[in-house]
Amino acid sequence: MGRAGNPGPDGTSGVSAATLGTLTVNGWAPEGGTEGRHGRVGQGGGGGRGGLTGGGGGGGAGGCGGAPGGGGGGGGASVALLLFNSPIQLKDVELTAADAGDGGAGAAGQKGLNGGFAGNPAADGCGGGRGGQGGAGGGGGGGAGGVSVGVLHLGGAPVCEGGSITVGAPGAPGSAGSGSAAAGVPGEATEVLSLSP
């Protein structure tokens, strides 16, 4: 009888968010996780030995690999004042930020498909081997937790005189779609958050 095909390797997991996000002229963009990778196709089964009356059975096709899980989005932010290369002076200003949103969880990868059945042999031939199971798709990475910030700035820091800044709760990080992968970074809650290098 032909040998069964080996299972296909599982797809690699996506990468969870390692930073909180980026600030550009278009605004704040929280960091999300990336998509996993497709599972690999299973190995085809081996063909069976033929007999005097005809050939052996053909090996089954390898199963298709599973689709990957999508990455989780970054948690929503609550920012009272956003500064992009705009240093200013704040005097007796009251700023209030609400609670931030949690990071999105990465989706689990799809299970790989079963391998195909072997073909029928001749009367005195040997059967073929079944195709190998397709590998599972890799899970998506988790998104970063959201930020609750009074002043979020890139560039020169603001000068604050008097006033008050109140912030809410930070967002929790999004878990990864694969149990063995790390979650995204947790959010932050702070009066002033600098993104300057």
C-alpha positions as CSV (number, residue, x, y, z in Angstrom):
1,M,0.0,0.0,0.0
2,G,1.3,3.5,-0.8
3,R,2.3,5.7,2.1
4,A,0.1,8.5,3.3
5,G,1.2,12.0,2.6
6,N,2.7,14.1,5.4
7,P,0.6,17.0,6.7
8,G,1.4,20.5,5.5
9,P,3.2,22.9,7.8
10,D,1.0,25.4,9.6
11,G,1.2,29.1,8.6
12,T,3.2,31.5,10.7
13,S,1.3,33.8,13.1
14,G,0.9,37.5,12.3
15,V,2.8,40.1,14.3
16,S,1.0,41.9,17.1
17,A,1.3,45.7,17.5
18,A,4.6,46.7,19.0
19,T,3.9,50.4,19.2
20,L,0.9,52.5,20.2
21,G,0.5,54.1,16.8
22,T,1.8,56.9,14.5
23,L,1.0,60.6,14.3
24,T,1.1,62.3,10.9
25,V,-0.4,65.4,9.3
26,N,-3.5,63.3,8.7
27,G,-3.9,62.6,12.4
28,W,-3.4,59.7,14.9
29,A,-3.5,56.1,13.6
30,P,-3.4,53.3,16.3
31,E,-1.2,50.3,15.5
32,G,-3.0,47.1,14.4
33,G,-1.7,43.6,14.2
34,T,-0.8,42.0,10.9
35,E,-2.5,39.1,9.1
36,G,-1.1,35.5,9.5
37,R,0.3,33.4,6.7
38,H,-1.6,30.7,4.8
39,G,-1.1,27.1,5.8
40,R,0.9,24.9,3.4
41,V,-0.6,22.2,1.2
42,G,-0.3,18.7,2.5
43,Q,1.9,16.2,0.7
44,G,0.2,13.9,-1.8
45,G,-0.1,10.2,-0.9
46,G,2.2,7.6,-2.5
47,G,0.9,5.4,-5.3
48,G,0.3,1.7,-4.7
49,R,2.3,-1.1,-6.2
50,G,0.8,-2.6,-9.4
51,G,-0.1,-6.3,-9.8
52,L,-0.2,-8.7,-12.7
53,T,-3.6,-7.6,-13.8
54,G,-3.0,-3.8,-13.6
55,G,-1.6,-0.8,-11.7
56,G,-1.9,0.1,-8.1
57,G,-4.1,2.9,-6.8
58,G,-3.0,6.4,-7.2
59,G,-2.2,8.5,-4.1
60,G,-4.6,11.0,-2.8
61,A,-4.1,14.7,-3.3
62,G,-2.8,16.7,-0.4
63,G,-5.3,18.9,1.4
64,C,-5.2,22.7,0.8
65,G,-3.8,24.9,3.6
66,G,-6.1,27.0,5.7
67,A,-6.6,30.7,5.2
68,P,-4.9,33.0,7.7
69,G,-6.6,35.0,10.4
70,G,-6.8,38.8,10.0
71,G,-5.0,41.2,12.4
72,G,-6.8,43.1,15.1
73,G,-7.2,46.8,14.8
74,G,-5.7,49.3,17.2
75,G,-7.9,50.6,20.0
76,G,-9.6,53.9,19.6
77,A,-8.0,56.9,21.3
78,S,-9.3,59.8,23.3
79,V,-7.0,62.8,22.9
80,A,-7.9,66.3,24.2
81,L,-5.2,68.1,22.2
82,L,-3.2,66.9,19.3
83,L,0.0,68.7,18.3
84,F,2.0,68.0,15.1
85,N,5.2,70.0,15.1
86,S,3.3,72.8,16.7
87,P,4.7,73.8,20.1
88,I,2.4,76.0,22.0
89,Q,1.9,77.6,25.5
90,L,-1.2,76.5,27.5
91,K,-2.2,78.9,30.3
92,D,-5.1,78.0,32.6
93,V,-6.5,75.5,30.2
94,E,-8.6,72.6,31.2
95,L,-8.3,69.4,29.1
96,T,-10.3,66.2,29.5
97,A,-9.8,62.9,27.7
98,A,-12.3,60.0,28.0
99,D,-11.5,56.3,28.3
100,A,-9.7,54.7,25.4
101,G,-10.8,51.7,23.5
102,D,-9.4,48.2,23.7
103,G,-7.2,46.8,20.9
104,G,-8.9,44.3,18.6
105,A,-8.1,40.6,18.9
106,G,-6.4,38.8,16.0
107,A,-8.6,36.1,14.3
108,A,-7.7,32.5,14.4
109,G,-6.4,30.8,11.3
110,Q,-8.6,28.4,9.3
111,K,-8.1,24.7,9.7
112,G,-6.5,23.0,6.7
113,L,-8.5,20.7,4.5
114,N,-8.4,16.9,4.7
115,G,-6.2,15.1,2.2
116,G,-7.9,13.3,-0.7
117,F,-8.7,9.6,-0.8
118,A,-6.5,7.3,-2.8
119,G,-7.6,5.8,-6.1
120,N,-8.7,2.2,-6.5
121,P,-6.1,-0.3,-7.6
122,A,-6.4,-3.3,-10.0
123,A,-7.6,-6.5,-8.5
124,D,-4.2,-7.7,-7.4
125,G,-2.6,-4.2,-7.1
126,C,-2.0,-2.3,-3.9
127,G,-3.9,0.7,-2.7
128,G,-2.5,4.2,-2.8
129,G,-1.9,6.3,0.3
130,R,-4.2,9.1,1.4
131,G,-3.1,12.7,0.9
132,G,-1.8,14.6,3.9
133,Q,-3.8,17.1,5.9
134,G,-3.3,20.8,4.9
135,G,-1.6,23.0,7.4
136,A,-3.7,25.4,9.5
137,G,-3.5,29.1,8.7
138,G,-1.6,31.3,11.1
139,G,-3.5,33.5,13.5
140,G,-3.6,37.3,13.2
141,G,-1.7,39.6,15.5
142,G,-3.4,41.6,18.2
143,G,-3.9,45.4,18.1
144,A,-2.4,47.9,20.5
145,G,-4.6,49.2,23.3
146,G,-5.9,52.7,22.9
147,V,-4.5,55.9,24.5
148,S,-6.2,58.4,26.8
149,V,-4.1,61.5,26.6
150,G,-4.4,65.2,27.5
151,V,-1.8,66.3,25.0
152,L,-0.4,64.0,22.3
153,H,2.5,65.7,20.4
154,L,5.2,65.1,17.9
155,G,7.9,67.8,18.0
156,G,8.3,70.4,20.6
157,A,6.5,69.8,23.9
158,P,3.8,72.3,25.0
159,V,4.5,74.7,27.9
160,C,1.7,74.4,30.5
161,E,1.0,77.1,33.1
162,G,-1.8,76.4,35.5
163,G,-5.0,74.7,34.4
164,S,-5.6,70.9,34.6
165,I,-5.5,67.8,32.6
166,T,-7.8,64.8,33.3
167,V,-7.4,61.5,31.5
168,G,-9.5,58.3,31.4
169,A,-8.5,54.6,31.4
170,P,-6.1,53.1,28.9
171,G,-7.2,50.4,26.4
172,A,-6.4,46.8,26.9
173,P,-4.2,45.1,24.3
174,G,-5.7,42.8,21.7
175,S,-4.9,39.1,22.0
176,A,-3.3,37.2,19.2
177,G,-5.3,34.7,17.1
178,S,-2.7,32.0,17.9
179,G,-2.5,31.1,21.6
180,S,1.3,30.9,21.5
181,A,1.8,34.4,20.1
182,A,2.1,37.6,22.2
183,A,-0.6,40.2,22.5
184,G,-0.3,43.8,21.3
185,V,1.1,46.5,23.5
186,P,-1.2,47.9,26.2
187,G,-2.5,51.4,25.9
188,E,-1.4,54.3,27.9
189,A,-3.2,57.0,30.0
190,T,-1.1,60.1,30.7
191,E,-1.4,63.8,30.7
192,V,1.3,64.4,28.0
193,L,2.5,61.8,25.6
194,S,5.5,62.6,23.4
195,L,6.1,60.7,20.1
196,S,9.3,62.6,19.3
197,P,12.4,60.4,18.6
